[in-house]
Amino acid sequence: MLVQTDIIRPRVPASLVALCDKPWRKPGAAPSERAGGARKVDDLYTRGDVNEARLVACAAKVAGIGEWDRQ
């Protein structure tokens, strides 16, 4: 009698493998414009806040994947 053992790992939750948001660009800015189309200091502050939020979200996803993998 032959017995085959299949190990089935659960899939990574969709919320952890979702793509991160794209970097900030000022609405209407041409792709070739430097600094994402920032024209004034406030644009740079907005860009920094948005990009920081993206990094925090991506770091949480990576930590979640690591936690899921240790289960």
C-alpha positions as CSV (number, residue, x, y, z in Angstrom):
1,M,0.0,0.0,0.0
2,L,1.3,3.4,-1.0
3,V,0.6,6.5,1.0
4,Q,1.4,10.0,-0.4
5,T,1.7,12.9,2.0
6,D,0.9,16.3,0.7
7,I,1.8,19.3,2.7
8,I,-0.6,22.2,1.9
9,R,0.5,25.6,3.3
10,P,-2.2,28.2,3.5
11,R,-1.9,31.1,1.2
12,V,-0.6,34.5,2.3
13,P,-3.6,36.8,3.2
14,A,-4.5,39.1,0.3
15,S,-4.1,42.2,2.5
16,L,-0.4,41.3,3.1
17,V,0.5,40.9,-0.6
18,A,-1.4,43.9,-2.0
19,L,0.9,46.3,-3.8
20,C,2.1,49.4,-2.0
21,D,0.8,52.8,-3.2
22,K,2.8,54.6,-5.8
23,P,5.0,57.6,-4.8
24,W,3.4,61.0,-4.5
25,R,3.0,63.1,-7.6
26,K,1.3,66.4,-7.7
27,P,-2.0,66.1,-9.6
28,G,-1.5,67.0,-13.2
29,A,2.4,66.8,-13.0
30,A,4.2,65.5,-16.1
31,P,6.1,62.2,-15.5
32,S,9.3,64.0,-16.4
33,E,8.9,66.8,-13.8
34,R,11.4,66.7,-10.9
35,A,10.2,66.2,-7.3
36,G,6.9,64.9,-8.5
37,G,5.8,68.3,-9.7
38,A,6.4,70.1,-6.4
39,R,6.4,73.8,-7.0
40,K,6.3,75.2,-3.5
41,V,7.5,74.1,0.0
42,D,4.0,73.0,1.0
43,D,4.1,70.5,-1.9
44,L,7.3,69.0,-0.5
45,Y,5.7,68.7,3.0
46,T,2.7,66.9,1.5
47,R,5.0,64.7,-0.5
48,G,7.0,63.8,2.6
49,D,3.8,63.0,4.6
50,V,2.4,60.8,1.9
51,N,5.6,59.0,1.3
52,E,6.1,58.4,5.0
53,A,2.6,57.0,5.3
54,R,3.4,54.6,2.4
55,L,6.6,53.4,4.1
56,V,4.7,52.8,7.3
57,A,2.0,50.8,5.5
58,C,4.6,48.7,3.6
59,A,6.6,48.0,6.7
60,A,3.4,46.8,8.4
61,K,2.7,44.5,5.5
62,V,6.3,43.1,5.6
63,A,6.0,42.5,9.4
64,G,2.6,40.9,8.8
65,I,4.1,38.5,6.3
66,G,6.8,37.6,8.6
67,E,4.3,36.9,11.4
68,W,2.1,34.9,9.1
69,D,5.1,32.8,8.0
70,R,6.1,31.9,11.6
71,Q,2.7,30.4,12.2
